[in-house]
């Protein structure tokens, strides 16, 4: 940690003396417990928008889930090609 300046992905590392000396480690550990990974894509806004519309079509518009999924995929593909 002291040399690399990043947290070690090793089981039990949080209990080591080095970890206990790391400022704000408790904040980092909490964030890991509640955080959610986002899809790894440079087109995140387009993906998020097409997924939101898909969910609305199914939940609010009673659309067929498979048809809504296919439509969302087409929207995303169209948006990322422009």
VEXPARO-986931 format. One record per residue (C-alpha): residue in three letters; x, y, z. Coordinates in steps of 0.02 Angstrom, whole numbers, plus 32768, in hexadecimal, padded with zeros to 4 digits. Layout:
N
alaXYZ/...
# end
This chain:
82
unk800080008000/unk8086807C8031/unk80E580687F8D/unk805D803F7F0F/unk7FD980B67F5A/unk7F4980407F39/unk7EEB7FC57FA6/unk7F1F7F0F7F9B/unk7E9C7E937F5E/unk7ED17E107FDC/unk7E5B7DB68051/unk7E747DF48102/unk7ED77E8D80D0/unk7E607F01812B/unk7E9A7EB781D0/unk7F557ED281B2/unk7FB97F5B820A/unk7FD27FB48162/unk7F167FB88144/unk7EF57FFA81F3/unk7F69808C81CE/unk7F1080B8812B/unk7EAE815A813E/unk7DF3814D8119/unk7DFB809280F9/unk7D53807F8151/unk7D0480F280CE/unk7D4E808A8041/unk7D117FE7808F/unk7C62803080A4/unk7C60806B7FEF/unk7C8E7FBC7FB5/unk7BFB7F768015/unk7B7A7FE87FC4/unk7BC880107F1B/unk7B8D7FC67E78/unk7BF77FAC7DDE/unk7BC280057D41/unk7BD27FB07C99/unk7C7C7FCE7C4B/unk7C4D802F7BB0/unk7C7880DA7B6C/unk7BC180E57B39/unk7B7A80DE7BE9/unk7AFE816E7BD3/unk7AB2811D7B39/unk7AAA80737B8E/unk7A5B80BB7C2B/unk79D8811A7BC6/unk79A680857B5C/unk799A80157BF7/unk792F80977C52/unk78B780A27BBE/unk78B07FE37BB5/unk78827FD77C6E/unk77FD805E7C5A/unk77B180047BC5/unk77A47F617C26/unk77707FA57CD1/unk770480397CA0/unk76CF80087BF1/unk76B87F4E7C0F/unk77267F267B78/unk77697E787B57/unk78137E6E7BAD/unk786A7E187B1C/unk78267E957A9E/unk78597F257B10/unk79077EDB7B21/unk79197ECB7A65/unk78DE7F7E7A4D/unk795B7FBB7AD0/unk79E77F5F7A77/unk79B87FB079D2/unk79B0805D7A24/unk7A5A80457A73/unk7AA8800879D1/unk7A5D809A7971/unk7A97811879F3/unk7B4A80D779F5/unk7B5C80D57938/unk7B35818E7924/
# end
